[in-house]
Amino acid sequence: MRARWLLPVAVLVLLGSASVALAVGPADITPAQIVASAGHHVTAWLHGWLGWPVVPASPLSQIQEAIVWQGRAPRLVTAVGVGAGLALAGAVMQALLRNPLADPYLLGLSSGASLGAVAVIVLGVGLLLPVAAFAGALLALAATLTLAGAVSRGRLTPGRTVLAGVAVAQGCAAVTSFVIFTSVEGDSYRDVLGWLMGTLGGATWLSAAIAWVALLLVGAVLLGSGRTLDAFAFGDTAAQALGIDVTRTRWLLLGATALLTGALVSVSGAIGFIGLVVPHAVRLVVGSRHVRVLPVAAAVGGIVLLWADTAARVVIDPRELPVGILTAAIGAPVFALLLARHRRGDAT
């Protein structure tokens, strides 16, 4: 019963958090004003299409409107999409590889994306950063799966896939460090450092669209894999006995997870711990069945990154922290507590 009600409660908390987070900042704006402004814009759009009557003018000034709907809103929507996608991808990776330490970046995706992003920043074509980061993530995935398949003769196994991902990640990290050391100068250092730490400071409505299109298209595939992931929990032999083509399914889900992660990393940088900690925390509440874990993890991941990014905006105002610093600062002790609780559970 608790698991059944947790998802709608999480969605309500997410909506409430969004209305409050939009009001957080130096501008004197209240959640009620934001709700009224949103209602005005919705009814104005309906008036243009369907002839509905328009509500009274927005309670926000033109400057406040720009702050909320061109500054904070796209950033908030991007944060929710990225957080939900990372948590969902992390839950799938942990089940697929049967590794509790797995996260969306385990296959070298973040290192490949970082290499692509740093390359375009150094070349001075920052407008291509999302494209380069996504391409770098896909190339890293291709290298990881090729290496894992070559070592295991075409049959992907969890252990060899993880090792291949570590090797590719270290290789990409070495090249990235070399490029930074030899080529980055002046203000490019700040851009590179901010992206490598993970930031949503430059999020636009295009960033939000990229994150949510990837989440809706690829995330739907991952959400539908709950029963398959439950079968993988018993091992490859048991899954095969249940009629699952283990190698084909693992290739498909790894590819889908990588596509989702690559799209998210391309707009936010490498934001850590969301995909590692959130699935573990959700399992403590809803149990281990992935039909329940996956949607709840997505909702909780969106909430966590929404508030982490909100704090990053204001914690050292007027400066701004990369959100990856806060997620690491929060995620590391939380993960340690989860490990301690898991150990106590094993002991009893």
N, C-alpha and C positions, 0 to 999 in steps of 0.2 A: 504493500500500500504506500509506504514511504517513497519507494522508487517511482511509483506511478505518478505521484503528485510532484516530484522534484522537478521534472522538466517544465511544466507550466509555471511553477513558482520561479524557476531560474529565468524564464522568458520575461515574466513580470518584473523581476528584479533588474534585468537588463534594460527594459524600457524605462523604468524609473531612474536607473543610474544614468541613462543617456540624457534625460531631461535635466537632471541635476548637474551633470558634468558640463553640459553646455553653458551653464551659468557660472561656473567656476573660473575665476580670472580677475584681472584688475578692473575691467569694465563693470559698471554698476548695473547688472542685469539679473533679474530673478527668474526662477523656473516658470512661474506663472506667465511672465511676459513672453518667454520663449514659446510656451504652449500656445498662447494667443497669436503670436506671430506666425507659428506654423499653421494654425487654423486659417489665418488670413490668406497665406500663400496657397493652401490647398483649395480653399473655396474660390480664390481668384482664378486658379487654373481650371477648376470645374466651370466657372462662369464663362471662361473663354471657349471651352469645348461644348458645354451642355446648356449654357444660359442660366446657371444657378445664380441666385442672389449672392452678392459679395458681402462678407462681414465687414464691420468697421475697420478703419485703417489700422495697420500694425502699431502696437504700442512702442516699438523700437524706433530710434532715429536711424537715419541713413548710415551713419558710422557704426552704430550698434548692429544694424542688419548685416553690414559687411563683415563685422567681427564674428558674428554667429554663423552666418550661412556661407561665407566664403573662406573663413579661417578655421573656426572650431568644428563646424559640422562635417566637412569632408574628412578632417583628421579623425574625428570620433567614429564616423562610419568605417573608415579604413581600419582603425584600431580594432573595432568589433569583428570585422571580416578576417583580419590577420590573426587575431587571437583565437577565433573559432576554428579557423583552418589549421593552425599549428597544433591546437589541442586534439583535433580530430586526426590529423596525420600522425601525431605522436602515439595516440591510442592504437591506431592500425599498425604502426611499426613495431610497437612492443608486443602485440599479439602475433604478428606475422613472423617476426624473428625470434619469438619466445625469449626475449631479452628485456628485463625490467629497466635497464639503463638506456634502451633505445630511445631516440628522439627523431624528429623529422630531418635533422642534419646528419644523421649517422652515415649516410652513403656519400658524403663529400659534397652535398649540394651547396651548403653555405660557403665552403671554401671555393668552389667553382664560381658561384655567383659573385663572391668578393673579388676574385681575379678579373672577371668581366667588368665589374663596376669600377675597380681601380684603374683598369686599362682605359676606359673612356674618360674618366676624370683627368688622368694624366694627359690624354690627347686633347682635352679641352672641349669635348663634345658631350657635356653632361646631359643634354636632352635625350641622348640615346641610352642613358643609364639603366632604365627598366628593361629595355630590350637586351642590352649586353649582359645584365645580371641574369636574366632568364636563360639566355643562350649559354652562359657559363655554367649554370646549374644543370642544364640538360646535357651538356658535354661531360660534366663530371659524373652524372648518372650513367651515361653511356660507357664511360671508361670503367666505372665500378662494376657494372653488370657484365661487361665484356671480360674483365679480369676475373670476376667470380665464376663466370661460365667457362672460361678457358681452364681455370684451375680444377673445377669440378666436372669438366667434360660435358658442359651444357646443362647440368642438373644443379640448380641453385640450392644451396644449403644455408641455413641461418649463420652458422659460424664463419664460413668462407665469405659470405656476402658482407658480413660485418668487417672482417679483416681487409677485404678489398676496398671497402669504403674508407677505412682508416688510412690505407696506403695512398689512395687518391686524394684524400683530404690533406694529408701531410705534403704531398707533392704540390698541390695547388697553393697551399699556404706558403711553401718555400718560394715559389715563383712570385706570389703576391708581395712577400717581404722584400724580395730582390727588386721588384719594380718600384716599391715605395722608397727603398733606400737609395736607388740610383736616379730616380726620375721626379719624385714629388718635391715641389718647391712652393714656398710662400703660402698663400691662402688655401692651396690644394690640400695641405696637411689637415686642416680643420674639416674639409669636406670628406676626405678619405676616412679620417678617424671617426667622425660622426656616423658615417654609413657602416663602418665595420662594427661599431658598437650597437647598431640598431637604432633607428630614429624614425619618427613619423612627422618631424617638423616641416618637411616639404610636401606633405600629402595634399593632393588636390582631388577634385571630383573624378578625374581620370584615374588616379590611384585607387580611389574607392571602387570605381567600376571594374578595374582589373582584379582587385581582390575578391569582389563579390561574384563576378562572372565565373572565376575559377572555383570559388567555393560552391556555387550553385550547380555548376556542370560536373566538376570532378568530385566534389563532396557528396553529391547524390549517389555516385557509384560506391564510394567508401561507406556511406551510411547503409547501403543495401547489402553490405558484406558481413553483417553482424553474425549470422549463423555460420558462415564459412570460417570466420575467425575463431568462433567457439570450437569448431572442429580442429583447427590448427593447435589449439591449446593442449590437445592430447598427443601431439606429435604427428610427424608426416605419415607414419604407418597407419595410425588410427584414422587420419583424415582421408587417406587413400581408400581405406576399407569402407568409409562412408560414401564413396563414389566421387570424391573430389580429385581432379587432376592437379596434383600438388604443384608440380613445376610450372605449369601454365598459369595457375591461379596466382602463385607467388610472383611471377613475372608481371602479370596484369596489375596486381595490387601495388607492387613496388613502383611500377611505372606511373600509375595514377597518383600515388602519394608524392612521387617526385615532381610530377606536373603541378600539383597543387602547391607544394612547398616552393618550387621554383618561381611560380607566379607571385606568391606572397613575399618571398625574399626580395623580389625585384622592386617592390614598392616600399619596403620597410627596413631592409638590411637584415642582418642575422640577430634576431631577438631571441635570447636563450631562455630556457627553463619552462616556458609555457607548455611546450609539447612534452616535456619530461615529467613535470610535477602534477599538472592538472589531471591527467588520466589516472594517476595513482590516487589522488585525493578523491576523485569521483568513485573509484572502485570501492573505497572504504564505506561509501554511503549506499550505493546501488547494487553492489555485488560485482561479480565477474562476467555476467552475461553481456556481450557486446551490443546486443539489440538495445539495451538500456544505457550502456556506458557511452557509446558514440554520440548520440544526440545531446546527452547531458554534458559531456565533456566539451562539446562545441559551444554550448551556451555559457558554461562556466569560463571557458577560455576567453570568450568575448568580454565577459564582465571583468575578468582579471586584467586584461590588457587595456581595456577602457580606463580603469581607475589608475593603472600604472602610468599610462600616458598623461592622464590628467594631472597626476602628482608631478610628473616630469616637467610639465609646463609651468608649475607655480612654486615648486619646493625651494628654488633659489632665485626667484623672480628678482630682477628682470631677465636673468640668464635662464637658459633651458638645458636640462640634462638629457642626454640620449636615453631613451626609455630602456634600452638593453641593460644599462647600469642598474636601474631599479628592479627589473625583473630578476637579475642575478642576485642582487642584495636580498630580495624577498625569497626567491626560489631556493637558494642554497640552504638556509636554515630550515625552511619548510620541508625540503626533501630529507634533510637529516632527521627531522622529527618523524617523518613517515617511515624512514628506515628503522628508527628506534622502536616505533610502535609495531612494525612488522616483525622485528626480532622478538619482542615480548610476546607477540601472538604465536610465533613458532615455539617459544619456550613453554607456553602453556598448553 
